[in-house]
Amino acid sequence: MTRTLPESLQDVEPYGLWTMNRRFLPMAYRVSQSESKGSHFGGGKVRHDGARCAGCDHILTLLWDLDLTDNTLPRYARRAFEPATRIPLYVCWNCAASTYCVVSDQQIECFSFDEYSECLGKDESPFVDAPSELDSWFLGFERVPTTIDAVLSLSNVIGLTVLDSAARGQINEFYGQEMDDVWDLPFSQLGGEPMFYQRRRDRVCPNLKCPASKLTPPYGVDDFYGNFLMKELALIHWKDTPILEEHCFQMLYYVCAICASIRGEYRCS
C-alpha cells in the first residue's frame, strides 16, 4: 500500500528526528497537578461514546484530557487528531490497558486487544474496585530543559551510576534532591523520551485497518519508520495521580504515526 505522505508529517522538523526515534513530541514536558486553572485536565467525566473496553466491556476511565488547541504542542501533533480538539487518555481498570482511536470530541473507537497487548488477567488488577469516574484536577506543564532531557535519556541507556559528577549534579538540581536510584527518576511526562519502569518495547498500531498494525511501510520505502511506527506519547506516573498513589502504577501511552490510534499499557515495578 502506497499513499501520499500526510501533510501533518511534512511539517515535522527535523524530519530525521521523527523517522528514527520513538518520540511523538521532540520536546519533553513534565506534567503534574496544578493549583492554577488551565485547559488540560486529569480525571473528569467520560465524554466519548464508545468508551468501553473491547476486551471486557468495562467502561473506561479518563486519566488525562489534553487540549490540542494549546500552542505548546507542535502543529503536526495538533493536526494528527483532527477533527478532535482534545486527546483523552483512557484506561480500563480491569485490564489495565487500552487501545482506541479518537474519532472526534464525542466518540472513540476501541479495538480488540492483540498479541502486543499486555493486559492483566482476572483478579490481577489492583484497581478493579476503582471508580470509573475520577474527580477532575488541573494539569500543569513544565518544559524539561534539553540538557536534562539528554542526560536522562543517556541514563536510560548506561545507568545512573555511570554518569559523571557533572551530569549527576544536573539531575540532582533538576529534582531538587540527590538522586541515587534510576527507579526514582520517572515522572509524568508528555512527549520526549519518558523514564519508566521495565524495559522499552516496540509496538504496532492496534488499528487493524492501518498498515502500521503489520509494520508495513505505507509509503513504499522499506526502512521509512523501522520499528518506530508507534511513538511514545505520554507517561502517567503514580506519584502525580491521586488514586494511584498507593500503587507503583504507570500507564505508558503510544500513538500511531500513521493513523493516530492510541495504545495504553500498564507498567509497574
Backbone as CSV, one residue per row, in Angstrom:
resi,resn,N_x,N_y,N_z,CA_x,CA_y,CA_z,C_x,C_y,C_z
1,MET,0.856,-1.200,0.000,0.000,0.000,0.000,0.884,1.241,0.000
2,THR,0.726,2.073,-0.987,1.490,3.313,-1.084,0.528,4.489,-1.135
3,ARG,0.814,5.544,-0.410,-0.046,6.711,-0.421,0.779,7.956,-0.181
4,THR,0.153,9.110,-0.343,0.847,10.374,-0.168,1.169,10.610,1.301
5,LEU,2.352,11.123,1.558,2.739,11.438,2.928,1.788,12.475,3.507
6,PRO,1.178,12.193,4.684,0.232,13.164,5.264,0.875,14.522,5.490
7,GLU,0.097,15.555,5.261,0.596,16.918,5.451,1.087,17.129,6.875
8,SER,0.423,16.467,7.840,0.819,16.643,9.237,2.245,16.192,9.475
9,LEU,2.715,15.210,8.693,4.088,14.746,8.864,5.073,15.605,8.100
10,GLN,4.617,16.268,7.054,5.510,17.125,6.283,5.999,18.306,7.109
11,ASP,5.251,18.643,8.153,5.608,19.797,8.974,6.652,19.461,10.031
12,VAL,6.975,18.179,10.217,7.841,17.774,11.312,9.272,18.232,11.058
13,GLU,9.841,18.909,12.041,11.221,19.360,11.948,11.956,18.956,13.218
14,PRO,13.191,18.429,13.117,13.769,17.961,11.853,13.154,16.631,11.441
15,TYR,13.069,16.381,10.153,12.379,15.205,9.644,13.016,13.911,10.144
16,GLY,14.352,13.879,10.200,15.041,12.673,10.642,14.702,12.291,12.069
17,LEU,14.451,13.283,12.910,14.092,13.001,14.303,12.806,12.195,14.352
18,TRP,11.847,12.569,13.504,10.560,11.878,13.503,10.711,10.415,13.067
19,THR,11.505,10.174,12.031,11.557,8.837,11.436,12.438,7.870,12.202
20,MET,13.392,8.357,12.976,14.411,7.466,13.511,14.349,7.266,15.020
21,ASN,13.325,7.745,15.699,13.275,7.545,17.136,11.837,7.385,17.608
22,ARG,11.658,7.187,18.883,10.366,6.838,19.468,9.523,8.042,19.864
23,ARG,10.035,9.241,19.745,9.358,10.420,20.280,8.240,10.905,19.369
24,PHE,7.062,11.119,19.940,5.988,11.767,19.192,6.174,13.277,19.226
25,LEU,6.554,13.816,20.380,6.892,15.224,20.504,8.390,15.331,20.765
26,PRO,9.115,16.133,20.008,10.559,16.234,20.221,10.916,16.690,21.630
27,MET,10.177,17.675,22.138,10.465,18.225,23.450,9.683,17.478,24.527
28,ALA,10.254,17.428,25.722,9.613,16.755,26.849,8.995,17.790,27.786
29,TYR,7.830,17.454,28.320,7.148,18.299,29.294,6.821,17.466,30.526
30,ARG,7.236,17.966,31.667,6.856,17.326,32.920,5.436,17.761,33.263
31,VAL,4.594,16.796,33.614,3.184,17.068,33.856,2.855,16.737,35.314
32,SER,2.213,17.660,35.996,1.868,17.442,37.398,0.577,18.182,37.737
33,GLN,0.040,17.894,38.898,-1.149,18.602,39.349,-0.820,20.088,39.527
34,SER,-1.773,20.934,39.172,-1.547,22.372,39.222,-2.658,23.045,40.016
35,GLU,-2.278,24.052,40.781,-3.267,24.858,41.501,-3.884,25.913,40.591
36,SER,-3.217,26.199,39.484,-3.714,27.208,38.546,-4.688,26.584,37.554
37,LYS,-5.709,27.342,37.186,-6.660,26.860,36.209,-6.015,26.828,34.837
38,GLY,-6.440,25.867,34.035,-5.904,25.734,32.694,-6.850,24.920,31.833
39,SER,-6.372,24.490,30.685,-7.223,23.759,29.739,-6.882,22.280,29.651
40,HIS,-5.877,21.832,30.417,-5.525,20.417,30.470,-5.993,19.859,31.815
41,PHE,-6.594,18.668,31.781,-7.192,18.125,32.991,-6.727,16.694,33.256
42,GLY,-6.694,16.349,34.525,-6.611,14.965,34.939,-7.976,14.543,35.427
43,GLY,-8.343,13.267,35.184,-9.648,12.782,35.616,-10.783,13.442,34.858
44,GLY,-11.956,13.415,35.471,-13.123,14.009,34.850,-14.069,12.975,34.256
45,LYS,-15.167,13.471,33.714,-16.199,12.597,33.170,-15.780,11.985,31.835
46,VAL,-16.239,10.764,31.608,-16.081,10.133,30.303,-17.009,10.846,29.325
47,ARG,-16.448,11.433,28.277,-17.234,12.276,27.372,-17.453,11.637,26.005
48,HIS,-16.890,10.455,25.788,-16.907,9.875,24.451,-17.816,8.649,24.373
49,ASP,-18.668,8.629,23.359,-19.381,7.409,23.032,-18.351,6.349,22.613
50,GLY,-18.613,5.119,22.963,-17.694,4.047,22.602,-16.599,3.796,23.610
51,ALA,-16.644,4.508,24.750,-15.569,4.379,25.739,-15.790,3.161,26.639
52,ARG,-15.830,2.005,26.003,-15.934,0.731,26.716,-14.851,-0.204,26.200
53,CYS,-14.225,-0.918,27.121,-13.123,-1.821,26.777,-13.615,-2.915,25.831
54,ALA,-12.914,-3.103,24.732,-13.281,-4.153,23.781,-12.943,-5.535,24.317
55,GLY,-12.115,-5.581,25.365,-11.744,-6.870,25.930,-12.728,-7.394,26.954
56,CYS,-13.267,-6.501,27.806,-14.130,-6.957,28.897,-15.424,-6.164,29.004
57,ASP,-15.622,-5.175,28.148,-16.821,-4.335,28.115,-16.957,-3.438,29.341
58,HIS,-15.886,-3.293,30.108,-15.905,-2.400,31.267,-15.778,-0.963,30.771
59,ILE,-16.509,-0.033,31.387,-16.408,1.361,30.990,-14.995,1.870,31.275
60,LEU,-14.456,2.663,30.357,-13.109,3.182,30.514,-13.086,4.344,31.502
61,THR,-11.920,4.583,32.061,-11.714,5.699,32.982,-10.775,6.711,32.339
62,LEU,-11.146,7.973,32.415,-10.335,9.050,31.843,-9.261,9.459,32.849
63,LEU,-7.994,9.320,32.447,-6.880,9.726,33.305,-6.388,11.131,32.965
64,TRP,-6.218,11.419,31.671,-5.823,12.751,31.226,-6.732,13.200,30.103
65,ASP,-6.940,14.510,30.027,-7.732,15.129,28.965,-6.955,16.360,28.503
66,LEU,-6.265,16.235,27.372,-5.308,17.248,26.927,-5.885,18.117,25.821
67,ASP,-5.612,19.399,25.895,-6.140,20.392,24.966,-5.212,20.544,23.765
68,LEU,-5.690,20.140,22.595,-4.888,20.221,21.381,-4.780,21.632,20.823
69,THR,-5.603,22.543,21.318,-5.503,23.924,20.829,-4.378,24.690,21.523
70,ASP,-3.738,24.075,22.490,-2.613,24.687,23.189,-1.428,24.751,22.230
71,ASN,-0.930,25.943,21.971,0.178,26.112,21.032,1.500,25.557,21.553
72,THR,1.483,25.065,22.814,2.651,24.344,23.311,2.936,23.145,22.424
73,LEU,1.875,22.539,21.917,2.020,21.368,21.068,2.317,21.801,19.639
74,PRO,3.236,21.125,18.951,3.545,21.498,17.566,2.342,21.268,16.656
75,ARG,2.342,21.959,15.537,1.209,21.944,14.621,0.890,20.533,14.144
76,TYR,1.893,19.734,13.812,1.622,18.396,13.298,0.926,17.531,14.340
77,ALA,1.269,17.733,15.629,0.638,16.949,16.685,-0.824,17.346,16.833
78,ARG,-1.102,18.638,16.702,-2.474,19.112,16.839,-3.334,18.642,15.667
79,ARG,-2.743,18.579,14.478,-3.499,18.203,13.297,-3.667,16.691,13.171
80,ALA,-2.806,15.927,13.832,-2.861,14.467,13.709,-4.184,13.901,14.195
81,PHE,-4.835,14.594,15.149,-6.061,14.081,15.747,-7.324,14.746,15.210
82,GLU,-7.194,15.590,14.203,-8.377,16.254,13.653,-9.425,15.228,13.233
83,PRO,-10.732,15.511,13.455,-11.307,16.794,13.890,-11.329,16.983,15.408
84,ALA,-10.813,16.033,16.175,-10.811,16.182,17.633,-9.933,17.359,18.037
85,THR,-10.329,18.037,19.098,-9.549,19.150,19.635,-8.919,18.799,20.981
86,ARG,-9.144,17.553,21.450,-8.572,17.117,22.717,-8.101,15.671,22.574
87,ILE,-7.091,15.313,23.357,-6.613,13.933,23.413,-7.027,13.339,24.756
88,PRO,-7.941,12.374,24.767,-8.267,11.691,26.017,-7.370,10.469,26.193
89,LEU,-6.807,10.310,27.379,-6.008,9.123,27.688,-6.806,8.270,28.667
90,TYR,-7.322,7.160,28.144,-8.213,6.282,28.888,-7.489,5.018,29.355
91,VAL,-8.062,4.386,30.390,-7.588,3.084,30.849,-8.793,2.248,31.259
92,CYS,-8.708,0.954,31.040,-9.673,0.016,31.602,-9.087,-0.506,32.906
93,TRP,-9.757,-0.268,34.020,-9.221,-0.709,35.311,-9.144,-2.226,35.409
94,ASN,-10.022,-2.944,34.728,-9.982,-4.408,34.783,-8.747,-4.968,34.087
95,CYS,-8.483,-4.444,32.908,-7.392,-4.970,32.076,-6.099,-4.184,32.245
96,ALA,-6.189,-2.991,32.834,-5.047,-2.087,32.950,-4.392,-1.872,31.594
97,ALA,-5.222,-1.619,30.591,-4.754,-1.401,29.223,-5.849,-0.686,28.449
98,SER,-5.492,-0.215,27.254,-6.483,0.403,26.372,-5.931,0.469,24.960
99,THR,-6.814,0.343,23.986,-6.462,0.511,22.577,-7.649,1.160,21.880
100,TYR,-7.438,2.334,21.271,-8.568,3.050,20.685,-8.084,4.141,19.734
101,CYS,-9.031,4.646,18.978,-8.790,5.774,18.087,-9.754,6.892,18.465
102,VAL,-9.271,8.116,18.511,-10.118,9.270,18.804,-10.770,9.717,17.502
103,VAL,-12.053,9.427,17.354,-12.780,9.766,16.134,-13.139,11.246,16.123
104,SER,-13.607,11.734,17.275,-13.996,13.138,17.406,-14.007,13.469,18.891
105,ASP,-14.426,14.680,19.224,-14.526,15.052,20.635,-15.704,14.380,21.328
106,GLN,-16.509,13.660,20.566,-17.669,12.978,21.154,-17.577,11.462,21.049
107,GLN,-16.592,10.924,20.316,-16.587,9.485,20.065,-15.164,8.939,19.957
108,ILE,-14.971,7.755,20.516,-13.757,6.988,20.273,-14.166,5.602,19.781
109,GLU,-13.245,4.940,19.108,-13.455,3.557,18.681,-12.427,2.682,19.378
110,CYS,-12.898,1.751,20.197,-11.992,0.848,20.906,-11.695,-0.376,20.049
111,PHE,-10.455,-0.854,20.112,-10.039,-2.016,19.341,-9.846,-3.217,20.260
112,SER,-10.021,-4.405,19.690,-9.747,-5.627,20.449,-8.258,-5.701,20.770
113,PHE,-7.930,-6.296,21.900,-6.533,-6.459,22.270,-5.870,-7.489,21.365
114,ASP,-4.586,-7.287,21.120,-3.840,-8.190,20.246,-2.671,-8.806,21.009
115,GLU,-1.789,-9.499,20.288,-0.666,-10.185,20.929,0.319,-9.225,21.582
116,TYR,0.258,-7.944,21.207,1.148,-6.954,21.792,0.544,-6.323,23.051
117,SER,-0.713,-6.598,23.315,-1.381,-6.031,24.491,-1.051,-6.870,25.713
118,GLU,-0.518,-6.220,26.732,-0.168,-6.934,27.958,-1.210,-6.616,29.024
119,CYS,-2.366,-7.216,28.863,-3.477,-6.969,29.771,-3.304,-7.794,31.043
120,LEU,-3.807,-7.268,32.130,-3.835,-8.037,33.360,-4.993,-9.021,33.314
121,GLY,-4.761,-10.202,33.891,-5.791,-11.225,33.909,-6.811,-10.973,34.996
122,LYS,-7.792,-11.855,35.066,-8.850,-11.742,36.059,-8.258,-11.732,37.460
123,ASP,-8.689,-10.789,38.274,-8.272,-10.642,39.676,-6.816,-10.190,39.826
124,GLU,-6.150,-9.799,38.723,-4.768,-9.314,38.823,-4.686,-7.810,39.040
125,SER,-5.660,-7.079,38.540,-5.593,-5.623,38.612,-5.844,-5.140,40.035
126,PRO,-4.985,-4.235,40.534,-5.225,-3.660,41.865,-6.326,-2.599,41.858
127,PHE,-6.911,-2.335,40.692,-7.867,-1.244,40.569,-9.255,-1.700,40.148
128,VAL,-9.584,-2.980,40.372,-10.896,-3.473,39.938,-12.036,-2.755,40.654
129,ASP,-11.777,-2.238,41.841,-12.819,-1.534,42.594,-12.689,-0.012,42.478
130,ALA,-11.789,0.452,41.625,-11.598,1.894,41.473,-12.809,2.512,40.780
131,PRO,-13.120,3.755,41.092,-14.270,4.404,40.439,-14.012,4.602,38.952
132,SER,-15.053,4.440,38.158,-14.904,4.628,36.716,-14.752,6.095,36.355
133,GLU,-15.168,6.975,37.256,-15.034,8.417,37.019,-14.242,9.039,38.161
134,LEU,-13.152,9.716,37.834,-12.300,10.342,38.839,-12.643,11.821,38.983
135,ASP,-12.484,12.333,40.188,-12.604,13.775,40.371,-11.574,14.473,39.494
136,SER,-11.941,15.611,38.947,-11.088,16.316,38.000,-10.082,17.219,38.713
137,TRP,-8.894,17.359,38.101,-7.889,18.293,38.592,-7.169,18.911,37.393
138,PHE,-6.554,20.065,37.626,-5.828,20.742,36.559,-4.421,20.158,36.422
139,LEU,-3.963,20.106,35.186,-2.608,19.657,34.900,-1.749,20.849,34.495
140,GLY,-0.535,20.898,35.038,0.425,21.924,34.659,1.578,21.318,33.881
141,PHE,2.105,22.064,32.909,3.216,21.605,32.067,4.484,22.388,32.421
142,GLU,5.582,21.674,32.564,6.889,22.299,32.765,7.844,21.742,31.713
143,ARG,8.380,22.615,30.890,9.321,22.183,29.852,10.572,21.594,30.503
144,VAL,10.942,20.392,30.101,12.158,19.769,30.602,13.328,20.334,29.792
145,PRO,14.307,20.972,30.439,15.446,21.518,29.691,16.106,20.449,28.839
146,THR,16.579,20.834,27.668,17.157,19.850,26.754,18.383,19.167,27.351
147,THR,19.134,19.886,28.179,20.300,19.249,28.802,19.859,18.137,29.754
148,ILE,18.799,18.378,30.517,18.274,17.362,31.422,17.684,16.205,30.628
149,ASP,16.938,16.538,29.590,16.358,15.514,28.717,17.454,14.598,28.189
150,ALA,18.550,15.188,27.724,19.642,14.403,27.156,20.313,13.520,28.208
151,VAL,20.534,14.078,29.393,21.198,13.313,30.450,20.303,12.170,30.928
152,LEU,19.014,12.426,31.076,18.092,11.373,31.491,18.003,10.281,30.432
153,SER,17.983,10.672,29.163,17.956,9.670,28.089,19.213,8.819,28.118
154,LEU,20.353,9.444,28.400,21.600,8.689,28.491,21.580,7.740,29.682
155,SER,21.041,8.204,30.802,20.977,7.335,31.980,20.087,6.127,31.718
156,ASN,19.107,6.280,30.819,18.264,5.154,30.422,19.082,4.070,29.747
157,VAL,20.154,4.481,29.069,20.960,3.550,28.280,22.086,2.942,29.105
158,ILE,22.814,3.780,29.859,24.016,3.291,30.533,23.863,3.188,32.039
159,GLY,22.785,3.749,32.579,22.577,3.693,34.022,22.975,4.983,34.714
160,LEU,22.318,5.256,35.827,22.549,6.496,36.560,23.939,6.557,37.168
161,THR,24.422,5.449,37.713,25.694,5.463,38.443,26.901,5.631,37.531
162,VAL,26.742,5.410,36.221,27.862,5.540,35.286,28.080,6.988,34.868
163,LEU,27.060,7.828,35.046,27.192,9.231,34.653,28.275,9.928,35.463
164,ASP,28.934,10.900,34.849,29.970,11.635,35.564,29.331,12.592,36.571
165,SER,30.163,13.188,37.415,29.655,14.011,38.514,28.903,15.236,38.017
166,ALA,29.331,15.800,36.879,28.653,16.976,36.341,27.228,16.631,35.918
167,ALA,27.067,15.492,35.250,25.743,15.065,34.813,24.866,14.722,36.015
168,ARG,25.458,14.039,37.001,24.693,13.712,38.204,24.245,14.982,38.926
169,GLY,25.120,15.986,38.921,24.780,17.255,39.553,23.613,17.934,38.869
170,GLN,23.557,17.869,37.533,22.446,18.457,36.795,21.131,17.774,37.151
171,ILE,21.165,16.448,37.253,19.961,15.699,37.615,19.514,16.065,39.022
172,ASN,20.459,16.109,39.959,20.104,16.446,41.348,19.484,17.830,41.447
173,GLU,20.023,18.778,40.668,19.484,20.140,40.693,18.066,20.173,40.130
174,PHE,17.837,19.428,39.067,16.507,19.405,38.451,15.467,18.805,39.400
175,TYR,15.830,17.741,40.104,14.885,17.075,41.011,14.828,17.735,42.387
176,GLY,15.804,18.573,42.688,15.819,19.241,43.985,16.264,18.350,45.120
177,GLN,16.927,17.251,44.816,17.446,16.342,45.825,18.462,15.416,45.171
178,GLU,19.231,14.723,45.987,20.218,13.803,45.440,19.526,12.528,44.987
179,MET,19.713,12.190,43.722,19.079,11.012,43.139,20.100,9.877,43.059
180,ASP,19.801,8.780,43.756,20.735,7.662,43.837,20.291,6.441,43.056
181,ASP,19.030,6.406,42.656,18.491,5.201,42.040,17.688,5.562,40.801
182,VAL,17.927,4.854,39.698,17.217,5.127,38.453,15.720,4.904,38.608
183,TRP,15.320,4.102,39.577,13.902,3.828,39.801,13.167,5.053,40.340
184,ASP,13.906,6.015,40.857,13.277,7.228,41.391,13.160,8.338,40.358
185,LEU,13.666,8.111,39.145,13.708,9.169,38.140,12.392,9.401,37.388
186,PRO,11.541,8.398,37.194,10.344,8.640,36.374,9.412,9.704,36.961
187,PHE,8.776,10.449,36.061,7.731,11.400,36.428,6.731,11.436,35.284
188,SER,5.530,11.922,35.551,4.523,12.033,34.500,5.042,12.968,33.417
189,GLN,4.876,12.565,32.166,5.543,13.276,31.087,4.728,13.201,29.809
190,LEU,4.714,14.302,29.080,4.161,14.360,27.739,5.303,14.632,26.780
191,GLY,5.411,13.810,25.739,6.465,13.996,24.755,7.820,13.554,25.255
192,GLY,8.836,13.833,24.447,10.190,13.450,24.815,10.352,11.942,24.876
193,GLU,11.246,11.498,25.739,11.542,10.078,25.932,11.310,9.749,27.399
194,PRO,10.103,9.307,27.757,9.770,9.134,29.176,10.679,8.138,29.882
195,MET,10.895,8.408,31.166,11.552,7.442,32.050,10.449,6.585,32.658
196,PHE,10.584,5.256,32.570,9.549,4.417,33.155,10.138,3.089,33.617
197,TYR,9.348,2.381,34.435,9.748,1.080,34.941,9.726,0.061,33.801
198,GLN,10.558,-0.954,33.914,10.638,-2.043,32.944,11.252,-1.558,31.632
199,ARG,11.479,-2.488,30.742,12.216,-2.168,29.519,11.302,-1.571,28.447
200,ARG,11.938,-0.953,27.451,11.201,-0.445,26.301,10.814,-1.592,25.377
201,ARG,9.682,-1.388,24.686,9.218,-2.378,23.734,8.813,-1.668,22.444
202,ASP,8.969,-2.352,21.330,8.464,-1.829,20.068,7.021,-2.287,19.918
203,ARG,6.143,-1.382,19.550,4.726,-1.673,19.467,4.201,-1.385,18.056
204,VAL,3.142,-2.089,17.690,2.483,-1.839,16.408,1.115,-1.241,16.675
205,CYS,0.547,-0.645,15.649,-0.749,0.013,15.773,-1.839,-1.010,16.089
206,PRO,-2.758,-0.698,17.023,-3.845,-1.624,17.339,-4.989,-1.596,16.333
207,ASN,-4.958,-0.631,15.417,-6.000,-0.496,14.397,-5.663,-1.399,13.215
208,LEU,-6.386,-2.498,13.044,-6.063,-3.470,12.004,-6.262,-2.931,10.600
209,LYS,-6.964,-1.799,10.462,-7.133,-1.177,9.158,-5.924,-0.328,8.766
210,CYS,-5.029,-0.118,9.706,-3.837,0.705,9.467,-2.657,-0.179,9.075
211,PRO,-1.890,0.202,8.053,-0.727,-0.611,7.668,0.302,-0.737,8.777
212,ALA,0.299,0.206,9.716,1.250,0.129,10.821,0.940,-1.020,11.771
213,SER,-0.250,-1.620,11.662,-0.570,-2.769,12.503,0.238,-3.998,12.106
214,LYS,0.802,-3.966,10.912,1.612,-5.083,10.431,3.056,-4.664,10.202
215,LEU,3.409,-3.487,10.719,4.741,-2.922,10.474,5.035,-2.872,8.983
216,THR,4.004,-2.576,8.201,4.163,-2.467,6.758,4.433,-1.013,6.389
217,PRO,5.524,-0.730,5.678,5.781,0.655,5.296,4.724,1.149,4.320
218,PRO,3.952,2.161,4.678,2.832,2.587,3.832,3.221,3.522,2.702
219,TYR,4.475,3.937,2.646,4.856,4.929,1.646,5.824,4.369,0.606
220,GLY,5.947,3.056,0.535,6.766,2.448,-0.489,8.252,2.509,-0.206
221,VAL,8.635,2.798,1.036,10.044,2.859,1.422,10.256,1.856,2.547
222,ASP,11.110,0.867,2.315,11.227,-0.256,3.242,11.652,0.147,4.643
223,ASP,12.532,1.132,4.739,13.063,1.482,6.052,12.540,2.831,6.536
224,PHE,11.343,3.212,6.094,10.844,4.548,6.397,10.707,4.787,7.890
225,TYR,10.134,3.825,8.598,9.925,4.015,10.025,10.659,2.988,10.880
226,GLY,11.123,1.892,10.285,11.720,0.856,11.117,10.699,0.342,12.122
227,ASN,11.114,0.219,13.364,10.229,-0.293,14.410,9.445,0.802,15.116
228,PHE,9.593,2.027,14.675,9.043,3.132,15.460,7.800,3.734,14.819
229,LEU,6.918,2.877,14.287,5.658,3.363,13.764,4.762,3.886,14.868
230,MET,4.922,3.344,16.073,4.208,3.890,17.221,5.182,4.680,18.072
231,LYS,4.795,5.906,18.372,5.638,6.802,19.144,5.189,6.829,20.599
232,GLU,6.130,7.093,21.499,5.794,7.252,22.910,5.198,8.637,23.116
233,LEU,3.945,8.662,23.495,3.211,9.926,23.624,3.290,10.487,25.037
234,ALA,3.005,9.654,26.040,2.908,10.166,27.405,3.103,9.040,28.413
235,LEU,3.552,9.424,29.580,3.649,8.517,30.717,2.882,9.143,31.879
236,ILE,1.952,8.385,32.445,1.233,8.825,33.642,1.801,8.051,34.817
237,HIS,2.460,8.777,35.714,3.198,8.175,36.821,2.364,8.233,38.098
238,TRP,2.489,7.226,38.910,1.625,7.096,40.088,1.740,8.263,41.062
239,LYS,2.900,8.880,41.173,3.075,9.951,42.153,2.268,11.202,41.808
240,ASP,1.873,11.323,40.542,1.174,12.522,40.096,-0.324,12.302,39.917
241,THR,-0.812,11.139,40.301,-2.221,10.809,40.095,-2.815,10.342,41.414
242,PRO,-3.751,11.100,41.991,-4.214,10.825,43.358,-4.611,9.373,43.618
243,ILE,-5.379,8.762,42.723,-5.888,7.428,43.007,-4.814,6.350,42.871
244,LEU,-3.683,6.693,42.256,-2.618,5.714,42.036,-1.535,5.764,43.101
245,GLU,-1.634,6.687,44.040,-0.525,6.962,44.952,-0.101,5.761,45.786
246,GLU,-1.018,4.860,46.100,-0.651,3.724,46.950,-0.098,2.549,46.148
247,HIS,-0.005,2.688,44.827,0.491,1.614,43.977,1.646,2.138,43.114
248,CYS,2.588,1.257,42.806,3.642,1.612,41.838,3.080,1.356,40.442
249,PHE,2.260,2.281,39.998,1.472,2.114,38.785,1.877,3.180,37.777
250,GLN,2.114,2.746,36.547,2.359,3.681,35.464,1.547,3.245,34.247
251,MET,1.074,4.211,33.493,0.468,3.940,32.195,1.300,4.638,31.136
252,LEU,1.779,3.855,30.185,2.550,4.384,29.068,1.650,4.385,27.834
253,TYR,1.565,5.538,27.185,0.701,5.684,26.016,1.538,5.901,24.761
254,TYR,1.223,5.097,23.743,1.826,5.236,22.423,0.786,5.817,21.469
255,VAL,1.255,6.457,20.404,0.352,6.944,19.365,0.920,6.523,18.017
256,CYS,0.040,6.074,17.131,0.468,5.620,15.812,0.854,6.809,14.945
257,ALA,1.988,6.715,14.285,2.470,7.794,13.437,1.684,7.907,12.135
258,ILE,0.862,6.906,11.835,0.116,6.927,10.585,-1.328,7.353,10.804
259,CYS,-2.030,6.700,11.751,-3.464,6.975,11.908,-3.814,7.595,13.253
260,ALA,-2.828,7.830,14.119,-3.015,8.476,15.426,-3.848,7.639,16.394
261,SER,-3.945,6.324,16.175,-4.572,5.458,17.166,-3.672,5.374,18.394
262,ILE,-4.281,5.062,19.540,-3.577,5.097,20.819,-3.546,3.708,21.441
263,ARG,-2.415,3.377,22.019,-2.263,2.141,22.781,-1.750,2.513,24.170
264,GLY,-2.467,2.083,25.212,-2.031,2.312,26.581,-1.687,1.003,27.238
265,GLU,-0.551,0.959,27.964,-0.164,-0.277,28.619,0.320,-0.001,30.034
266,TYR,0.082,-0.962,30.868,0.403,-0.899,32.293,1.870,-1.182,32.523
267,ARG,2.489,-0.376,33.349,3.868,-0.607,33.771,3.936,-0.509,35.285
268,CYS,4.625,-1.434,35.892,4.788,-1.380,37.349,6.141,-1.956,37.690
269,SER,6.568,-1.741,38.954,7.872,-2.249,39.391,7.742,-3.715,39.765
